[in-house]
Amino acid sequence: METLLKLMNVPTSAFCAVTKTSDGYYLAQAWGDLGYNQFLGIPSEPHPGPGLTRAIEVWEGISNHERISVMLLAIANRIDLEREFGIPVEKWQQSRREAEKTE
């Protein structure tokens, strides 16, 4: 969950988990809290800047195993990493498919 939070630019020092509501808003769980009680809102459209740069650096710095784990967490929480946060998930999946064909 920590890596997913970093990809979303959510401070891991304040929050330990995040979820998306059925109406598209994000809620976070503060450390020591029992539920998702911190309202984060809706992300803006992905756009160039330090947040996107940092998120892509995190994505590129994790292993394939971590990427799969993050993607599963995102799917379980209805989070579209590519559309909402600009993470190049489809590009990575395509390169993995191509690599598997050559093996």
C-alpha positions, 0 to 999 in steps of 0.5 A: 500500500505504501508504494500505491500511496507514493504513486498517488502522491499521498503522504505516507507519513500521515496515511497508511491506506487509501480507497476510492468511493463509488462516486469517484472520491478518494478517502485515506486512512490515517495511521492509528485510525480505524477507518477511511475518515480523511477526505482527499477529493478527486485528482485533477487530470494528469499534467506535467509537473513535479507530482507526475515526475515523482510518480513516474520515478517511483513507478520506474524504480520498483520491481515487476513484482511490486508493480503487479502488487500495486496494480492489484491493490489499485484494481481492488480499490477501483483506482485507475493509475494510468487515467487518473495519475498518469502512470504508464501501466499499459506501456509496461504491460505491453512490453511484458507481453512482448518479452513473454513472446520472445521467451 
